[in-house]
Amino acid sequence: MPVNGLLEVMVPRRLGQPYRWLLASSWTSNVGDGIALAAGPLLVASQTTSPVLVALAGLLQRLPWLMFGLWAGAFADRADRRRVVIVGNVLRAVVVAVLCVAILTGTVSIGVVLVTMFLYGTAEVFVDTTAGTLLPALVPRQHLSTGTHRLQAGYLTCNQLVGPPVGAFLFALGSVLPFVVQVVCALLAVVLVARIAHHPAPDDAPGLLVPRAEATTHMRRDIAEGLRWLWGSPAVRMLAVVILVFNVTWAAAWSVLVLWSRDHLGMSEVGFGLLTTAAAVGGLLGTTLFSRIERRFTLATIMRTCLLLEVLMHLALANTTAGWVAIAVMFGFGAYAFVWGTVSQAVRLRAVPQEFQGRVGSVYMICVFAGMVAGQGLGGVIAEHWGLTAPFWFAFVGSGITLALIWRSLGAIAHADAAAA
């Protein structure tokens, strides 16, 4: 197949040239983040053997979402969104470059690594929140699912499959190498997203929001306005609640996954790695089949099916004692989780007006991370008192009750864009 033909299949021309630059930037930055996904924990482990400090490193990268998420959303809705992404990625590159200097000069320590994690996570909040508002501005509403699908596929492939093994390999060659590559990827992403300004968006796309830097309203007032809009939209509000609750139940089970696989299933370190690999491969299947699924079934049916499979997955993992069964379940999890992520994001992007994309999107990300933090805490306590399978039973019951309560509402959620209009 000619190069132009392959490009048309991967990124159809109807999505517009600005979207192609956005997609290229996203894929590039995801390669760098995927490399750090493996290299970061390896660097932490090389500096300390304290479980508390190892856990703190991950917490410090997620904590900024809870601290600055709402502010990042309000800032994205009043600033030049493309410029925010560019500046944020440059700052991320600078933070990691300083870490590289510390490694090369032998001055790196666990303190330096922890500060790096927090600063990088802070910049990431503003970059990811703002980058999420670019898609609905550059792509016509009827093609948002396709655009979201390509971005999600790039995240899955670059961040989850390609990046981690490359990061581990580079770290084995030299501890500074993966972070140098991460800096290069961040700067290349800056160059690519900067190209958006050189090409007009399709005529039926909204276009980038005019910056409101000169706005006289206070950031807190903007945040309150965004929260009021979210609260006044029952379907969009319910979707946020669904994401929060299902992240609590999911994280409760996943918090003990490594111990559950080793002590309950008797799997080795390699076996545990196969669980996450199976989920990523399942995600690739979801990527391949997504367009067919979207054409054949309604959005409400897709959302109900994905959440029902989530409930059944927890039940299956709570009952299994065989490693191969767990791997098969994780493969299915990857497939439906990718489809759910794509559909739920597309539903939100279509329903939320352009001027509220940043603020509402930041609330969703806070729901994701707050749910994960709460779920991880609950999972550890539950497992400590009732055993390693107990968090999976908790996840099954909690997600099952939630799904039963919102089953009928999922029809309204799926068509939240019509309600908003």
C-alpha positions in Angstrom: 0.0 0.0 0.0 1.4 3.5 -0.9 2.4 5.7 1.9 -0.4 8.2 1.2 -2.9 5.3 1.1 -1.7 4.0 4.5 -1.9 7.5 5.9 -5.4 7.9 4.7 -6.4 4.6 6.4 -4.7 5.5 9.7 -5.7 9.2 9.8 -8.5 10.0 7.3 -8.3 13.3 5.5 -11.7 14.2 6.7 -10.2 14.7 10.2 -8.1 17.6 8.9 -4.4 18.3 8.8 -4.3 20.0 12.2 -5.6 16.7 13.7 -2.7 14.8 12.1 -0.2 17.1 13.8 -2.1 16.7 17.1 -2.0 12.9 16.7 1.7 12.8 15.8 2.5 15.0 18.8 0.4 12.7 21.1 2.0 9.5 19.8 5.5 11.0 20.2 4.9 12.2 23.8 3.4 8.9 24.7 6.5 7.1 23.6 8.5 9.2 26.0 6.0 8.7 28.8 5.9 5.0 28.2 9.7 4.8 28.4 9.5 6.7 31.8 6.8 4.3 32.9 9.5 1.6 33.2 12.6 3.7 33.8 11.1 5.8 36.5 10.4 3.0 39.0 13.7 1.5 38.2 15.5 4.7 39.0 13.5 5.0 42.3 14.4 1.5 43.2 18.1 2.2 42.5 18.0 5.1 45.1 16.0 3.5 47.9 14.8 0.2 49.3 12.0 1.8 51.4 8.5 0.7 50.3 7.2 4.0 51.7 9.5 6.1 49.5 8.8 3.9 46.4 5.0 4.3 46.9 5.5 8.0 47.6 7.1 8.5 44.2 4.0 7.3 42.4 1.8 9.3 44.7 3.7 12.5 44.1 3.1 12.2 40.3 -0.7 11.8 40.8 -1.1 14.3 43.7 -0.9 17.3 41.4 -4.2 16.2 39.7 -6.0 16.6 43.0 -4.2 19.9 43.9 -4.2 21.7 40.5 -6.7 19.9 38.3 -9.5 22.5 38.6 -7.1 25.4 38.1 -5.6 23.7 35.0 -9.1 23.3 33.6 -10.0 27.0 34.2 -6.7 28.1 32.7 -7.2 26.0 29.6 -10.6 27.6 29.0 -9.2 31.2 29.1 -5.7 30.8 27.5 -4.3 29.9 24.1 -4.6 26.2 24.4 -2.0 25.3 21.8 0.5 27.6 23.6 -0.3 26.0 27.0 0.5 22.6 25.6 3.8 23.8 24.1 5.0 25.6 27.2 3.9 22.7 29.4 5.9 20.2 27.3 8.9 22.5 27.3 8.8 22.6 31.1 8.5 18.9 31.3 11.6 18.6 29.1 13.5 21.0 31.4 12.5 19.1 34.6 13.7 15.8 33.1 16.8 17.4 31.7 17.8 18.6 35.1 17.3 15.0 36.4 19.6 13.8 33.6 22.3 16.3 34.7 22.0 15.0 38.3 22.4 11.4 37.1 25.4 12.2 34.9 27.2 14.2 37.7 26.4 11.6 40.4 24.4 14.0 42.5 21.1 12.2 42.0 19.3 11.1 45.2 15.9 9.9 46.2 15.0 13.5 47.2 15.9 14.7 43.7 13.8 12.0 42.1 10.8 12.7 44.3 11.0 16.5 43.5 11.2 15.6 39.8 8.2 13.4 40.0 6.1 16.1 41.6 7.2 18.9 39.2 6.8 16.6 36.2 3.3 15.6 37.4 2.3 19.3 37.9 3.3 20.2 34.3 1.5 17.1 33.1 -1.7 18.2 34.7 -1.8 21.4 32.6 -0.5 19.7 29.4 -3.0 16.8 29.5 -6.0 18.9 30.6 -5.4 21.4 27.8 -4.4 18.8 25.2 -7.8 17.1 25.8 -9.6 20.3 24.7 -7.8 20.5 21.3 -9.5 17.4 19.7 -13.1 18.8 19.8 -11.8 22.1 18.5 -10.1 20.6 15.4 -12.4 17.7 14.4 -16.0 17.9 13.3 -18.5 16.7 15.9 -19.5 13.6 13.8 -15.9 12.4 13.6 -15.1 12.8 17.3 -15.3 9.0 17.9 -12.8 8.3 15.1 -10.5 11.0 16.4 -10.7 9.7 20.0 -10.1 6.2 18.7 -6.9 7.1 17.0 -5.6 8.9 20.1 -6.5 6.1 22.4 -4.8 3.6 20.0 -1.7 5.6 20.1 -1.7 5.8 23.8 -2.1 2.0 24.1 0.6 1.2 21.6 3.2 3.8 22.4 2.6 4.2 26.2 1.7 0.7 27.2 3.3 -1.6 24.7 6.3 0.0 23.0 7.5 2.5 25.7 8.0 0.3 28.8 10.2 -2.4 27.3 12.3 0.2 25.5 12.6 2.1 28.8 13.8 -0.9 30.7 16.3 -1.8 27.9 17.7 1.7 27.8 18.0 1.8 31.6 20.0 -1.4 31.6 22.4 0.2 29.1 22.7 3.4 31.2 20.4 4.9 33.8 20.4 8.3 32.1 19.6 7.1 28.6 15.8 6.6 28.9 15.4 10.1 30.4 17.5 11.7 27.6 15.1 10.0 25.1 12.1 11.3 27.1 13.5 14.8 26.8 13.9 14.4 23.0 10.3 13.1 22.7 8.9 16.0 24.7 10.7 18.6 22.5 9.7 16.8 19.3 6.0 16.8 20.5 6.4 20.6 21.0 7.5 21.0 17.3 4.6 18.9 16.1 1.8 20.6 18.0 3.2 24.0 17.0 2.4 23.0 13.4 -1.3 23.1 14.1 -1.3 26.9 13.6 0.0 26.5 10.1 -3.1 24.6 8.8 -6.8 25.6 9.1 -9.2 23.2 10.7 -12.0 21.7 8.6 -14.9 24.1 7.9 -17.3 22.1 10.1 -14.9 22.0 13.1 -15.4 24.7 15.8 -11.8 25.8 15.7 -9.5 26.8 18.6 -11.1 28.9 21.3 -10.1 32.5 21.2 -7.9 33.1 24.3 -9.6 34.9 27.2 -6.4 36.0 28.9 -7.8 39.5 29.2 -10.8 38.2 31.0 -11.6 40.2 34.1 -13.2 37.2 36.0 -11.2 35.5 38.7 -10.0 31.9 38.2 -12.1 30.8 41.1 -15.2 32.3 39.5 -14.4 30.4 36.2 -14.0 27.2 38.2 -17.3 27.7 39.9 -19.0 28.5 36.6 -17.7 25.2 35.2 -18.8 23.2 38.2 -22.3 24.8 37.9 -22.5 23.8 34.2 -21.5 20.2 35.1 -24.0 20.0 37.9 -26.7 21.4 35.6 -26.2 18.7 33.0 -27.6 15.5 34.5 -26.1 13.2 31.9 -22.6 14.6 32.0 -22.7 14.7 35.8 -23.8 11.1 36.0 -21.0 10.0 33.7 -18.5 11.7 36.0 -20.0 9.8 38.9 -19.8 6.5 37.0 -16.1 7.1 36.2 -15.4 7.9 39.9 -17.1 4.9 41.3 -15.8 2.4 38.8 -12.2 3.7 39.3 -12.7 3.1 43.1 -13.7 -0.5 42.6 -11.2 -1.1 39.8 -8.3 0.3 41.8 -9.3 -1.6 45.0 -8.8 -4.9 43.1 -5.7 -3.8 41.2 -3.9 -2.5 44.3 -3.1 -6.1 45.3 -2.8 -7.6 41.8 0.9 -8.3 42.1 0.5 -10.1 45.5 -2.7 -11.9 44.3 -0.9 -13.2 41.2 2.1 -14.4 43.3 0.6 -15.7 46.5 -2.9 -16.7 45.4 -2.3 -18.0 41.8 1.4 -19.0 42.3 2.6 -17.0 39.3 6.2 -15.9 38.9 7.3 -12.3 38.1 7.1 -13.3 34.4 3.6 -14.5 34.9 2.6 -11.2 36.5 4.1 -9.4 33.5 2.0 -11.5 31.2 -1.1 -10.2 33.0 -0.4 -6.6 32.0 0.8 -7.6 28.6 -2.4 -9.6 28.0 -4.4 -6.4 28.8 -2.4 -4.4 26.3 -2.8 -7.0 23.6 -6.6 -7.1 24.3 -6.6 -3.3 23.9 -5.1 -3.8 20.4 -8.0 -6.1 19.6 -10.4 -3.4 20.8 -8.6 -0.9 18.6 -9.0 -3.2 15.5 -12.7 -3.9 16.1 -13.8 -0.5 17.4 -15.0 1.0 14.1 -17.1 -2.1 13.4 -18.6 -2.1 16.9 -19.5 1.6 16.7 -21.3 1.1 13.4 -23.2 -2.0 14.5 -24.4 -1.1 18.0 -25.8 2.0 19.7 -23.6 3.9 22.1 -25.9 3.0 25.0 -25.6 -0.7 24.2 -21.8 -0.4 24.0 -21.6 1.4 27.3 -23.8 -1.1 29.1 -21.9 -4.0 27.7 -18.5 -2.6 28.7 -19.6 -1.9 32.3 -21.3 -5.3 32.5 -18.1 -7.0 31.4 -16.2 -5.0 34.1 -18.5 -6.4 36.8 -18.1 -10.0 35.4 -14.3 -9.6 35.2 -14.1 -8.9 38.9 -16.2 -12.0 39.6 -14.0 -14.2 37.4 -10.8 -13.0 39.0 -12.3 -13.5 42.5 -13.0 -17.1 41.7 -10.1 -18.2 39.5 -7.2 -20.2 40.9 -5.5 -20.7 37.5 -3.0 -18.3 36.0 -4.0 -19.0 32.4 -7.6 -18.1 33.2 -6.4 -14.8 34.8 -4.4 -14.0 31.6 -7.5 -14.7 29.4 -9.6 -12.4 31.6 -7.0 -9.7 31.4 -7.0 -10.0 27.7 -10.8 -9.4 27.6 -10.4 -6.5 30.1 -8.0 -4.7 27.7 -10.4 -5.1 24.8 -13.5 -3.7 26.5 -11.6 -1.1 28.6 -10.3 0.4 25.4 -13.8 0.6 23.8 -15.2 2.1 27.0 -12.5 4.7 27.2 -13.0 5.8 23.6 -16.8 5.9 23.8 -17.1 7.6 27.2 -14.6 10.3 26.1 -16.3 10.9 22.8 -19.7 11.2 24.5 -18.3 13.8 26.9 -16.5 15.8 24.1 -19.7 16.0 22.1 -21.8 17.1 25.0 -19.6 19.8 26.6 -19.5 23.3 24.9 -16.1 24.5 23.7 -15.8 27.1 26.4 -16.2 24.5 29.2 -14.0 21.7 27.8 -11.1 22.4 30.0 -13.0 22.8 33.2 -15.3 19.8 32.7 -12.4 17.7 31.5 -10.4 18.5 34.6 -13.2 17.3 36.8 -13.3 14.0 35.0 -9.5 13.6 35.5 -9.9 14.4 39.2 -12.6 11.7 39.3 -10.2 9.2 37.7 -7.3 9.9 40.1 -9.4 10.4 43.2 -11.1 7.1 42.5 -7.7 5.4 42.0 -6.3 6.8 45.2 -9.4 5.9 47.3 -9.6 2.5 45.7 -5.9 1.7 46.3 -6.3 2.6 50.0 -9.5 0.5 50.4 -8.0 -2.5 48.5 -5.0 -2.7 50.8 -7.1 -2.5 54.0 -9.7 -5.1 52.7 -6.9 -7.5 51.7 -5.2 -7.1 55.0 -8.3 -8.1 57.0 -10.1 -10.6 54.7 -7.5 -11.9 52.2 -6.2 -11.3 48.7 -9.4 -12.2 46.9 -11.6 -9.9 49.1 -10.8 -6.8 47.1 -12.1 -8.5 43.9 -15.3 -9.4 45.7 -15.6 -5.8 46.9 -15.1 -4.7 43.3 -17.7 -7.1 41.9 -20.4 -6.1 44.4 -19.6 -2.4 44.3 -19.5 -2.2 40.5 -22.5 -4.5 40.2 -24.7 -2.4 42.5 -23.6 0.8 40.7 -24.4 -0.6 37.3 -27.9 -1.7 38.4 -28.6 1.8 39.7 -27.5 3.6 36.5 -28.5 1.0 33.9 -31.5 3.0 32.6 -29.6 6.3 32.9 -26.9 5.0 30.5 -29.3 5.7 27.6 -29.5 9.4 28.5 -25.7 9.5 29.1 -25.0 8.1 25.7 -27.0 10.9 24.1 -25.8 13.6 26.4 -24.9 15.8 23.4 -28.6 15.9 22.3 -29.6 16.9 25.9 -27.0 19.6 26.0 -28.1 21.0 22.6 
